Amino acid sequence: MRDDADNDEGPVEEPEPRDEDEAEGPDEYADYGPYGDEDEYEDEYEDEDEYEGAGAGGEAEDAAYEGTVVPGEAAVRKSGADSAPDVFLDVPLLKVDQIDLDVEDLRAHVSLQAEVLDLLKLNVGADVSLGRVHLGISGVEAQAQLKVRLDNVALIINRVLTTLDRNPRILEELAGGLGSAVRDVGGGAGHAVGEIGTGAGRAVEDVGR
């Protein structure tokens, strides 16, 4: 009787197998990774890098402006590092059999002259004066090399001109000093003329008495 009751319940229904695709469903967060959309964060980082790069570029431009080099200054610095003299005379070969030199009243002055308003004054050159010279040379064989470098002089002048270009007020101050000097000279001359006129008048009065 018990077995019949169990059989009367009918066959047991098994659950229908579910499709794996339907069971899992679309993974909406598979492409976002653990922190969301990675591409979006990468774009934000790129924008920040561009902004920082722009700021660094501005600082680089400021540094380049502060470190601006006068044209030709780099070459002068490089040549100055070699410690080469400004005037170089090389006489590798000199043979003289006989030299007769008779000089009276010899004066020599070597100088360099370069002026930029009242800010810079340099003198260069040779000024030689001879009263009487008698020179006799026989059997001379010579080989000489003379080099004169004016790079340092050009560098000094370039620096002065660059300073005047960047600071035009210096010229205004110089012009103001010249104007005050002219006024002082004019005032002194007028005062001297007045004293001369007063002295002459007193002398005439004394003569009349």
N, CA, C and O of each residue as an XYZ file, in Angstrom:
836
protein
N       0.839     -1.197      0.000
C       0.000      0.000      0.000
C       0.868      1.239      0.000
O       0.529      2.261     -0.596
N       1.901      1.136      0.623
C       2.795      2.295      0.692
C       3.496      2.535     -0.619
O       3.711      3.669     -1.047
N       3.842      1.443     -1.236
C       4.504      1.587     -2.532
C       3.566      2.174     -3.551
O       3.974      2.983     -4.383
N       2.299      1.772     -3.496
C       1.334      2.309     -4.453
C       1.134      3.795     -4.250
O       0.947      4.535     -5.215
N       1.170      4.230     -3.029
C       1.000      5.663     -2.760
C       2.145      6.472     -3.319
O       1.978      7.574     -3.843
N       3.301      5.887     -3.186
C       4.456      6.607     -3.751
C       4.373      6.678     -5.258
O       4.734      7.688     -5.861
N       3.895      5.599     -5.871
C       3.806      5.602     -7.325
C       2.730      6.543     -7.813
O       2.838      7.092     -8.909
N       1.687      6.739     -7.014
C       0.607      7.623     -7.426
C       1.047      9.077     -7.508
O       0.406      9.870     -8.198
N       2.094      9.438     -6.841
C       2.527     10.852     -6.874
C       3.041     11.271     -8.244
O       3.146     12.467     -8.516
N       3.361     10.329     -9.106
C       3.813     10.684    -10.442
C       5.316     10.870    -10.511
O       5.991     10.949     -9.485
N       5.810     10.937    -11.674
C       7.278     11.111    -11.822
C       7.751     12.473    -11.300
O       7.087     13.500    -11.442
N       8.892     12.418    -10.712
C       9.466     13.669    -10.164
C      10.011     14.532    -11.303
O      10.757     14.055    -12.158
N       9.626     15.806    -11.298
C      10.086     16.730    -12.358
C      11.472     17.264    -12.024
O      11.707     17.777    -10.930
N      12.371     17.138    -12.967
C      13.743     17.653    -12.791
C      13.814     19.097    -13.291
O      13.156     19.449    -14.270
N      14.587     19.906    -12.639
C      14.692     21.325    -13.105
C      15.340     21.413    -14.476
O      16.305     20.714    -14.788
N      14.771     22.299    -15.279
C      15.311     22.462    -16.632
C      16.702     23.107    -16.586
O      16.941     24.056    -15.839
N      17.597     22.574    -17.393
C      18.959     23.191    -17.408
C      18.913     24.616    -17.957
O      18.257     24.879    -18.965
N      19.606     25.525    -17.293
C      19.634     26.950    -17.726
C      20.791     27.181    -18.687
O      21.871     26.604    -18.568
N      20.517     28.020    -19.603
C      21.588     28.369    -20.550
C      22.674     29.152    -19.818
O      22.391     30.079    -19.060
N      23.916     28.758    -20.060
C      25.028     29.413    -19.350
C      25.095     30.902    -19.656
O      25.365     31.709    -18.767
N      24.848     31.272    -20.919
C      24.902     32.695    -21.294
C      23.819     33.474    -20.575
O      24.060     34.578    -20.088
N      22.578     32.879    -20.505
C      21.489     33.566    -19.840
C      21.714     33.617    -18.346
O      21.331     34.575    -17.675
N      22.362     32.537    -17.819
C      22.575     32.500    -16.372
C      23.559     33.572    -15.933
O      23.352     34.283    -14.950
N      24.618     33.657    -16.688
C      25.636     34.641    -16.300
C      25.195     36.054    -16.615
O      25.407     36.971    -15.822
N      24.576     36.231    -17.785
C      24.133     37.568    -18.153
C      25.299     38.441    -18.583
O      26.452     38.074    -18.355
N      25.040     39.556    -19.181
C      26.132     40.451    -19.608
C      26.847     41.046    -18.415
O      26.228     41.555    -17.480
N      28.152     40.970    -18.470
C      28.971     41.525    -17.382
C      29.189     43.005    -17.646
O      30.067     43.381    -18.423
N      28.395     43.838    -17.004
C      28.452     45.268    -17.273
C      29.708     45.905    -16.725
O      30.118     46.960    -17.208
N      30.335     45.295    -15.725
C      31.486     45.905    -15.077
C      32.798     45.233    -15.458
O      33.843     45.506    -14.866
N      32.733     44.340    -16.464
C      33.968     43.616    -16.818
C      34.996     44.550    -17.410
O      36.194     44.387    -17.178
N      34.537     45.536    -18.178
C      35.477     46.414    -18.869
C      35.966     47.547    -17.999
O      36.868     48.273    -18.416
N      35.423     47.737    -16.818
C      35.784     48.881    -15.999
C      36.923     48.590    -15.049
O      37.520     49.517    -14.503
N      37.234     47.341    -14.842
C      38.319     47.028    -13.930
C      37.890     47.287    -12.516
O      36.726     47.586    -12.252
N      38.832     47.172    -11.601
C      38.471     47.345    -10.190
C      38.112     48.769     -9.828
O      37.469     48.993     -8.803
N      38.511     49.751    -10.644
C      38.265     51.156    -10.279
C      37.457     51.888    -11.326
O      37.524     53.115    -11.395
N      36.717     51.202    -12.121
C      35.894     51.891    -13.091
C      36.579     51.951    -14.443
O      37.410     51.105    -14.774
N      36.216     52.970    -15.223
C      36.722     53.105    -16.583
C      38.162     53.589    -16.549
O      38.423     54.724    -16.150
N      39.107     52.738    -16.963
C      40.525     53.103    -16.927
C      40.852     54.147    -17.984
O      41.700     55.012    -17.769
N      40.169     54.063    -19.140
C      40.453     55.033    -20.201
C      40.126     56.443    -19.741
O      40.841     57.387    -20.080
N      39.058     56.597    -18.977
C      38.672     57.927    -18.496
C      39.734     58.493    -17.574
O      40.073     59.673    -17.659
N      40.274     57.634    -16.669
C      41.319     58.107    -15.766
C      42.595     58.425    -16.524
O      43.283     59.388    -16.183
N      42.927     57.653    -17.533
C      44.127     57.932    -18.330
C      44.011     59.272    -19.027
O      44.988     60.017    -19.101
N      42.807     59.599    -19.550
C      42.622     60.898    -20.200
C      42.833     62.035    -19.207
O      43.427     63.058    -19.547
N      42.337     61.851    -17.959
C      42.523     62.897    -16.956
C      43.992     63.079    -16.626
O      44.463     64.206    -16.474
N      44.726     61.964    -16.514
C      46.158     62.063    -16.226
C      46.904     62.753    -17.357
O      47.823     63.533    -17.109
N      46.513     62.470    -18.607
C      47.165     63.120    -19.746
C      46.933     64.621    -19.711
O      47.843     65.400    -19.996
N      45.688     65.040    -19.354
C      45.416     66.481    -19.262
C      46.278     67.132    -18.191
O      46.789     68.233    -18.396
N      46.448     66.455    -17.032
C      47.283     67.015    -15.972
C      48.736     67.108    -16.412
O      49.420     68.082    -16.098
N      49.219     66.078    -17.153
C      50.603     66.114    -17.637
C      50.806     67.263    -18.597
O      51.845     67.922    -18.560
N      49.808     67.523    -19.479
C      49.933     68.638    -20.413
C      49.988     69.959    -19.666
O      50.765     70.845    -20.020
N      49.161     70.092    -18.627
C      49.171     71.339    -17.846
C      50.513     71.534    -17.155
O      51.077     72.628    -17.175
N      51.026     70.460    -16.541
C      52.325     70.570    -15.881
C      53.423     70.866    -16.886
O      54.351     71.620    -16.591
N      53.323     70.269    -18.090
C      54.326     70.539    -19.113
C      54.295     71.982    -19.550
O      55.340     72.581    -19.809
N      53.073     72.562    -19.637
C      52.985     73.975    -20.011
C      53.631     74.842    -18.966
O      54.336     75.796    -19.298
N      53.401     74.524    -17.684
C      54.036     75.306    -16.621
C      55.536     75.182    -16.661
O      56.253     76.165    -16.475
N      56.024     73.960    -16.909
C      57.477     73.780    -16.982
C      58.046     74.531    -18.159
O      59.155     75.061    -18.089
N      57.270     74.580    -19.279
C      57.761     75.326    -20.432
C      57.895     76.797    -20.128
O      58.855     77.434    -20.561
N      56.918     77.368    -19.365
C      57.020     78.781    -18.992
C      58.222     79.048    -18.132
O      58.920     80.044    -18.320
N      58.477     78.139    -17.160
C      59.660     78.323    -16.316
C      60.924     78.230    -17.143
O      61.885     78.961    -16.906
N      60.923     77.308    -18.136
C      62.113     77.182    -18.980
C      62.344     78.451    -19.782
O      63.485     78.875    -19.965
N      61.233     79.074    -20.273
C      61.401     80.316    -21.035
C      61.954     81.426    -20.152
O      62.807     82.201    -20.584
N      61.459     81.505    -18.888
C      61.980     82.522    -17.975
C      63.451     82.299    -17.696
O      64.242     83.241    -17.680
N      63.815     81.031    -17.473
C      65.229     80.744    -17.216
C      66.074     81.074    -18.430
O      67.191     81.575    -18.302
N      65.525     80.784    -19.637
C      66.289     81.103    -20.841
C      66.457     82.601    -20.996
O      67.513     83.065    -21.425
N      65.402     83.383    -20.642
C      65.520     84.838    -20.753
C      66.532     85.383    -19.762
O      67.323     86.267    -20.092
N      66.504     84.838    -18.510
C      67.455     85.316    -17.507
C      68.880     84.969    -17.887
O      69.819     85.713    -17.604
N      69.018     83.831    -18.531
C      70.367     83.423    -18.908
C      70.720     83.778    -20.326
O      71.555     83.117    -20.943
N      70.089     84.827    -20.863
C      70.374     85.229    -22.228
C      71.830     85.626    -22.380
O      72.374     86.378    -21.572
N      72.446     85.112    -23.422
C      73.862     85.371    -23.656
C      73.994     86.382    -24.773
O      73.307     86.276    -25.789
N      74.858     87.350    -24.603
C      75.113     88.353    -25.623
C      75.751     87.680    -26.820
O      76.618     86.826    -26.632
N      75.361     88.025    -28.062
C      75.964     87.391    -29.223
C      77.476     87.508    -29.205
O      78.032     88.587    -28.999
N      78.126     86.385    -29.424
C      79.578     86.347    -29.408
C      80.174     86.123    -28.042
O      81.378     85.894    -27.925
N      79.344     86.184    -26.981
C      79.874     86.025    -25.622
C      80.295     84.596    -25.371
O      81.297     84.351    -24.700
N      79.519     83.624    -25.919
C      79.881     82.223    -25.705
C      81.237     81.918    -26.317
O      82.050     81.212    -25.720
N      81.487     82.464    -27.539
C      82.781     82.229    -28.173
C      83.906     82.875    -27.388
O      84.998     82.316    -27.282
N      83.641     84.061    -26.833
C      84.668     84.742    -26.048
C      84.961     83.973    -24.775
O      86.119     83.854    -24.373
N      83.904     83.438    -24.125
C      84.116     82.644    -22.915
C      84.937     81.401    -23.226
O      85.818     81.019    -22.456
N      84.639     80.770    -24.367
C      85.381     79.573    -24.730
C      86.833     79.893    -24.994
O      87.728     79.162    -24.569
N      87.071     81.015    -25.717
C      88.449     81.406    -25.983
C      89.143     81.879    -24.718
O      90.343     81.664    -24.547
N      88.368     82.543    -23.801
C      88.970     82.993    -22.552
C      89.372     81.844    -21.666
O      90.291     81.966    -20.856
N      88.667     80.696    -21.818
C      89.021     79.536    -21.001
C      90.402     79.017    -21.357
O      91.063     78.398    -20.524
N      90.850     79.261    -22.586
C      92.177     78.811    -22.996
C      93.272     79.712    -22.451
O      94.450     79.374    -22.565
N      92.915     80.863    -21.854
C      93.877     81.809    -21.287
C      94.865     82.284    -22.351
O      96.056     82.433    -22.078
N      94.368     82.517    -23.554
C      95.222     83.021    -24.622
C      95.426     84.518    -24.434
O      94.477     85.218    -24.082
N      96.623     85.027    -24.656
C      96.872     86.464    -24.479
C      96.168     87.285    -25.548
O      95.885     86.795    -26.641
N      95.889     88.553    -25.213
C      95.253     89.441    -26.182
C      96.216     89.841    -27.293
O      95.804     90.007    -28.442
N      97.480     89.996    -26.963
C      98.507     90.333    -27.955
C      99.584     89.261    -27.887
O     100.168     89.016    -26.832
N      99.836     88.632    -29.018
C     100.787     87.520    -29.068
C     101.785     87.779    -30.188
O     101.401     87.969    -31.342
N     103.065     87.785    -29.842
C     104.147     87.974    -30.808
C     105.076     86.774    -30.719
O     105.640     86.479    -29.666
N     105.221     86.095    -31.834
C     106.068     84.904    -31.897
C     107.139     85.126    -32.961
O     106.838     85.394    -34.124
N     108.391     85.009    -32.535
C     109.531     85.156    -33.451
C     110.340     83.865    -33.362
O     111.306     83.790    -32.602
N     109.957     82.861    -34.123
C     110.680     81.596    -34.017
C     112.071     81.631    -34.648
O     112.950     80.850    -34.284
N     112.252     82.536    -35.587
C     113.544     82.579    -36.275
C     113.995     84.025    -36.428
O     113.266     84.854    -36.974
N     115.202     84.328    -35.942
C     115.763     85.671    -36.071
C     117.283     85.568    -36.114
O     117.927     85.098    -35.176
N     117.822     86.019    -37.221
C     119.278     86.012    -37.383
C     119.714     87.384    -37.891
O     119.230     87.864    -38.916
N     120.616     87.992    -37.173
C     121.130     89.310    -37.549
C     122.644     89.287    -37.410
O     123.194     88.894    -36.381
N     123.287     89.717    -38.465
C     124.753     89.770    -38.404
C     125.225     91.018    -37.674
O     126.133     90.951    -36.845
N     124.609     92.157    -37.978
C     125.057     93.408    -37.374
C     123.894     94.391    -37.298
O     123.125     94.537    -38.248
N     123.775     95.074    -36.133
C     122.749     96.097    -35.937
C     123.411     97.329    -35.344
O     124.097     97.266    -34.323
N     123.186     98.447    -36.012
C     123.641     99.741    -35.501
C     122.407    100.610    -35.299
O     121.699    100.914    -36.259
N     122.145    101.012    -34.058
C     120.959    101.801    -33.738
C     121.365    102.999    -32.903
O     121.978    102.879    -31.842
N     120.998    104.157    -33.422
C     121.271    105.409    -32.723
C     119.952    106.182    -32.644
O     119.421    106.618    -33.666
N     119.426    106.348    -31.425
C     118.122    106.979    -31.219
C     118.275    108.124    -30.243
O     118.942    108.007    -29.215
N     117.636    109.247    -30.590
C     117.582    110.396    -29.701
C     116.119    110.791    -29.493
O     115.338    110.866    -30.442
N     115.766    111.043    -28.219
C     114.415    111.490    -27.860
C     113.356    110.478    -28.341
O     112.539    110.779    -29.212
N     113.393    109.294    -27.762
C     112.425    108.243    -28.092
C     111.314    108.220    -27.040
O     111.579    108.116    -25.843
N     110.087    108.319    -27.500
C     108.920    108.259    -26.622
C     107.899    107.303    -27.234
O     107.531    107.424    -28.403
N     107.457    106.362    -26.427
C     106.480    105.371    -26.895
C     105.359    105.250    -25.870
O     105.595    105.186    -24.664
N     104.143    105.222    -26.382
C     102.957    105.092    -25.529
C     102.028    104.072    -26.176
O     101.580    104.255    -27.308
N     101.743    102.997    -25.446
C     100.852    101.944    -25.930
C      99.551    102.028    -25.138
O      99.568    102.016    -23.907
N      98.426    102.112    -25.844
C      97.139    102.240    -25.159
C      96.021    101.709    -26.042
O      96.199    101.481    -27.239
N      94.867    101.520    -25.418
C      93.639    101.111    -26.100
C      92.561    102.134    -25.764
O      92.368    102.480    -24.599
N      91.869    102.610    -26.775
C      90.864    103.647    -26.558
C      89.528    103.200    -27.135
O      89.415    102.923    -28.329
N      88.520    103.133    -26.276
C      87.145    102.839    -26.672
C      86.239    103.513    -25.659
O      86.374    103.287    -24.456
N      85.313    104.344    -26.135
C      84.463    105.138    -25.251
C      82.993    104.870    -25.552
O      82.583    104.814    -26.711
N      82.212    104.705    -24.495
C      80.758    104.615    -24.583
C      80.193    105.619    -23.585
O      80.074    105.331    -22.394
N      79.844    106.808    -24.092
C      79.400    107.914    -23.248
C      80.402    108.137    -22.119
O      81.610    108.172    -22.352
N      79.893    108.289    -20.893
C      80.791    108.446    -19.749
C      80.899    107.171    -18.928
O      81.447    107.179    -17.826
N      80.371    106.069    -19.472
C      80.373    104.823    -18.709
C      81.632    104.003    -18.931
O      82.095    103.328    -18.011
N      82.192    104.048    -20.123
C      83.316    103.179    -20.455
C      84.326    103.947    -21.288
O      83.982    104.591    -22.279
N      85.583    103.865    -20.863
C      86.675    104.485    -21.599
C      87.861    103.528    -21.583
O      88.421    103.229    -20.528
N      88.237    103.052    -22.770
C      89.383    102.158    -22.921
C      90.293    102.723    -24.000
O      89.829    103.311    -24.977
N      91.572    102.539    -23.815
C      92.554    103.025    -24.783
C      93.413    101.864    -25.264
O      93.859    101.044    -24.461
N      93.644    101.793    -26.563
C      94.514    100.766    -27.129
C      95.209    101.349    -28.352
O      94.620    102.132    -29.098
N      96.441    100.969    -28.548
C      97.198    101.459    -29.692
C      98.637    101.737    -29.303
O      99.067    101.428    -28.191
N      99.366    102.317    -30.225
C     100.774    102.645    -29.988
C     101.051    104.043    -30.520
O     100.754    104.358    -31.672
N     101.618    104.860    -29.672
C     101.986    106.230    -30.044
C     103.481    106.377    -29.800
O     103.940    106.385    -28.658
N     104.226    106.493    -30.880
C     105.691    106.530    -30.787
C     106.192    107.811    -31.442
O     105.787    108.168    -32.548
N     107.058    108.471    -30.747
C     107.698    109.673    -31.308
C     109.213    109.514    -31.203
O     109.745    109.102    -30.172
N     109.887    109.848    -32.292
C     111.344    109.736    -32.362
C     111.931    111.075    -32.783
O     111.471    111.708    -33.734
N     112.955    111.487    -32.055
C     113.638    112.724    -32.434
C     114.611    112.484    -33.588
O     114.481    113.087    -34.654
N     115.576    111.608    -33.371
C     116.568    111.300    -34.404
C     116.921    109.824    -34.284
O     117.237    109.334    -33.199
N     116.866    109.128    -35.402
C     117.125    107.691    -35.401
C     118.084    107.360    -36.533
O     117.926    107.801    -37.672
N     119.075    106.573    -36.177
C     119.985    106.039    -37.193
C     120.064    104.532    -36.962
O     120.548    104.074    -35.927
N     119.582    103.776    -37.939
C     119.516    102.328    -37.810
C     120.227    101.687    -38.991
O     119.950    101.980    -40.154
N     121.131    100.824    -38.658
C     121.841    100.076    -39.689
C     121.812     98.593    -39.353
O     122.315     98.181    -38.307
N     121.229     97.795    -40.232
C     121.114     96.354    -40.021
C     121.671     95.653    -41.250
O     121.417     96.048    -42.388
N     122.417     94.631    -40.994
C     122.982     93.850    -42.089
C     122.898     92.368    -41.745
O     123.075     91.964    -40.596
N     122.622     91.570    -42.776
C     122.534     90.119    -42.593
C     121.381     89.701    -41.710
O     121.583     88.990    -40.725
N     120.145     90.138    -42.052
C     118.974     89.834    -41.230
C     118.164     88.712    -41.868
O     117.878     88.733    -43.065
N     117.807     87.747    -41.058
C     116.890     86.674    -41.462
C     115.921     86.447    -40.297
O     116.324     86.023    -39.214
N     114.649     86.733    -40.535
C     113.676     86.678    -39.433
C     112.355     86.091    -39.908
O     111.982     86.183    -41.077
N     111.671     85.490    -38.957
C     110.321     84.967    -39.174
C     109.508     85.280    -37.924
O     109.861     84.848    -36.827
N     108.418     86.032    -38.087
C     107.643     86.489    -36.929
C     106.154     86.312    -37.189
O     105.700     86.281    -38.332
N     105.415     86.198    -36.101
C     103.960     86.068    -36.154
C     103.354     86.941    -35.058
O     103.709     86.813    -33.886
N     102.439     87.825    -35.443
C     101.793     88.743    -34.510
C     100.284     88.512    -34.543
O      99.664     88.536    -35.606
N      99.704     88.289    -33.367
C      98.261     88.102    -33.237
C      97.725     89.080    -32.198
O      98.251     89.186    -31.091
N      96.675     89.788    -32.577
C      96.015     90.728    -31.673
C      94.547     90.322    -31.576
O      93.832     90.319    -32.578
N      94.107     89.983    -30.380
C      92.722     89.568    -30.147
C      91.970     90.701    -29.440
O      92.364     91.170    -28.371
N      90.890     91.114    -30.070
C      90.054     92.174    -29.499
C      88.701     91.630    -29.044
O      87.740     92.386    -28.899
N      88.629     90.316    -28.820
C      87.355     89.727    -28.394
C      86.919     90.258    -27.032
O      85.738     90.531    -26.818
N      87.866     90.403    -26.120
C      87.511     90.893    -24.785
C      87.004     92.336    -24.836
O      86.065     92.704    -24.131
N      87.645     93.144    -25.683
C      87.189     94.534    -25.835
C      85.775     94.567    -26.412
O      84.921     95.319    -25.942
N      85.536     93.743    -27.436
C      84.195     93.686    -28.021
C      83.174     93.191    -27.008
O      82.038     93.664    -26.990
N      83.570     92.241    -26.164
C      82.651     91.731    -25.147
C      82.287     92.820    -24.135
O      81.127     92.938    -23.739
N      83.272     93.609    -23.722
C      83.000     94.690    -22.763
C      82.031     95.710    -23.361
O      81.088     96.144    -22.700
N      82.273     96.086    -24.617
C      81.398     97.062    -25.267
C      79.991     96.494    -25.432
O      79.006     97.201    -25.217
N      79.893     95.208    -25.815
C      78.577     94.585    -25.959
C      77.827     94.561    -24.636
O      76.617     94.781    -24.599
N      78.545     94.294    -23.553
C      77.895     94.274    -22.242
C      77.367     95.663    -21.873
O      76.264     95.793    -21.343
N      78.165     96.703    -22.157
C      77.720     98.062    -21.839
C      76.487     98.430    -22.658
O      75.526     98.986    -22.126
N      76.517     98.115    -23.954
C      75.368     98.437    -24.805
C      74.135     97.643    -24.387
O      73.024     98.173    -24.404
N      74.321     96.375    -24.010
C      73.191     95.568    -23.545
C      72.602     96.136    -22.258
O      71.384     96.161    -22.081
N      73.477     96.593    -21.361
C      73.006     97.197    -20.114
C      72.207     98.465    -20.390
O      71.171     98.695    -19.766
N      72.681     99.287    -21.320
C      71.945    100.501    -21.675
C      70.615    100.171    -22.327
O      69.626    100.871    -22.115
N      70.586     99.102    -23.124
C      69.343     98.720    -23.787
C      68.306     98.240    -22.782
O      67.116     98.520    -22.928
N      68.755     97.521    -21.767
C      67.823     96.990    -20.771
C      67.497     98.003    -19.673
O      66.488     97.856    -18.984
N      68.322     99.010    -19.504
C      68.104    100.020    -18.462
C      68.228    101.418    -19.075
O      69.245    102.084    -18.879
N      67.217    101.868    -19.810
C      67.299    103.186    -20.453
C      67.338    104.341    -19.461
O      67.664    105.465    -19.841
N      67.012    104.085    -18.200
C      67.047    105.170    -17.220
C      68.469    105.666    -16.985
O      68.673    106.802    -16.557
N      69.448    104.816    -17.265
C      70.840    105.249    -17.101
C      71.121    106.436    -18.008
O      71.777    107.394    -17.598
N      70.623    106.375    -19.248
C      70.823    107.490    -20.173
C      70.118    108.743    -19.665
O      70.635    109.852    -19.799
N      68.929    108.560    -19.079
C      68.219    109.729    -18.550
C      69.007    110.369    -17.414
O      69.083    111.594    -17.323
N      69.595    109.546    -16.547
C      70.388    110.097    -15.449
C      71.634    110.810    -15.970
O      72.017    111.861    -15.456
N      72.263    110.231    -16.997
C      73.438    110.894    -17.572
C      73.053    112.226    -18.202
O      73.753    113.226    -18.041
N      71.922    112.231    -18.928
C      71.474    113.488    -19.537
C      71.142    114.516    -18.461
O      71.436    115.700    -18.623
N      70.528    114.071    -17.359
C      70.242    115.002    -16.268
C      71.502    115.558    -15.646
O      71.549    116.731    -15.278
N      72.543    114.714    -15.523
C      73.818    115.210    -14.985
C      74.463    116.234    -15.893
O      75.021    117.223    -15.417
N      74.394    116.007    -17.210
C      74.950    116.987    -18.144
C      74.182    118.305    -18.066
O      74.781    119.379    -18.108
N      72.840    118.221    -17.950
C      72.062    119.455    -17.853
C      72.390    120.238    -16.599
O      72.492    121.463    -16.645
N      72.559    119.546    -15.469
C      72.913    120.252    -14.232
C      74.300    120.867    -14.335
O      74.538    121.954    -13.808
N      75.223    120.177    -15.013
C      76.568    120.733    -15.183
C      76.522    122.002    -16.021
O      77.206    122.979    -15.715
N      75.709    121.987    -17.087
C      75.589    123.189    -17.923
C      74.977    124.328    -17.120
O      75.412    125.473    -17.237
N      73.971    124.022    -16.305
C      73.364    125.078    -15.491
C      74.364    125.638    -14.485
O      74.392    126.844    -14.244
N      75.183    124.770    -13.896
C      76.181    125.241    -12.946
C      77.200    126.149    -13.621
O      77.593    127.181    -13.076
N      77.625    125.740    -14.834
C      78.593    126.574    -15.562
C      77.975    127.917    -15.910
O      78.617    128.956    -15.759
N      76.718    127.903    -16.381
C      76.061    129.168    -16.721
C      75.882    130.056    -15.503
O      76.092    131.267    -15.581
N      75.492    129.459    -14.365
C      75.346    130.271    -13.150
C      76.664    130.847    -12.683
O      76.716    131.996    -12.245
N      77.738    130.066    -12.768
C      79.054    130.578    -12.368
C      79.520    131.694    -13.273
O      80.093    132.680    -12.809
N      79.274    131.543    -14.583
C      79.680    132.600    -15.514
C      78.907    133.890    -15.241
O      79.484    134.977    -15.242
N      77.586    133.764    -15.006
C      76.807    134.968    -14.713
C      77.250    135.633    -13.423
O      77.307    136.860    -13.344
N      77.565    134.833    -12.410
C      78.039    135.397    -11.146
C      79.376    136.105    -11.332
O      79.613    137.169    -10.760
N      80.260    135.492    -12.152
C      81.563    136.120    -12.397
C      81.403    137.432    -13.149
O      82.082    138.410    -12.838
N      80.507    137.463    -14.143
C      80.285    138.713    -14.892
C      79.731    139.791    -13.971
O      80.124    140.954    -14.068
N      78.816    139.410    -13.073
C      78.274    140.396    -12.140
C      79.341    140.962    -11.230
O      79.352    142.164    -10.967
N      80.251    140.111    -10.735
C      81.329    140.597     -9.881
C      82.274    141.516    -10.649
O      82.751    142.521    -10.121
N      82.538    141.151    -11.924
C      83.416    142.018    -12.731
C      82.771    143.388    -12.933
O      83.445    144.412    -12.823
N      81.467    143.413    -13.228
C      80.783    144.695    -13.413
C      80.773    145.521    -12.135
O      80.950    146.739    -12.180
N      80.567    144.866    -10.993
C      80.580    145.603     -9.720
C      81.963    146.170     -9.430
O      82.091    147.311     -8.984
N      82.993    145.377     -9.681
C      84.364    145.855     -9.452
C      84.721    147.007    -10.364
O      85.378    147.959     -9.943
N      84.287    146.926    -11.623
C      84.578    148.021    -12.552
C      83.866    149.300    -12.123
O      84.437    150.387    -12.208
N      82.618    149.174    -11.661
C      81.895    150.363    -11.211
C      82.565    151.005    -10.007
O      82.643    152.232     -9.939
N      83.043    150.228     -9.073
C      83.729    150.777     -7.913
C      85.030    151.458     -8.316
O      85.409    152.491     -7.762
N      85.706    150.856     -9.294
C      86.955    151.480     -9.745
C      86.683    152.830    -10.388
O      87.440    153.779    -10.182
N      85.611    152.927    -11.163
C      85.272    154.217    -11.785
C      84.911    155.238    -10.715
O      85.292    156.403    -10.828
N      84.189    154.830     -9.688
C      83.839    155.751     -8.612
C      85.083    156.245     -7.882
O      85.181    157.422     -7.535
N      86.025    155.346     -7.654
C      87.257    155.758     -6.981
C      88.044    156.752     -7.830
O      88.608    157.715     -7.311
N      88.078    156.507     -9.144
C      88.802    157.444    -10.021
C      88.115    158.808    -10.021
O      88.800    159.831    -10.016
N      86.779    158.852    -10.026
C      86.060    160.123    -10.027
C      86.308    160.909     -8.755
O      86.309    162.139     -8.793
N      86.517    160.245     -7.634
C      86.793    160.946     -6.398
C      88.205    161.516     -6.417
O      88.628    162.149     -5.450
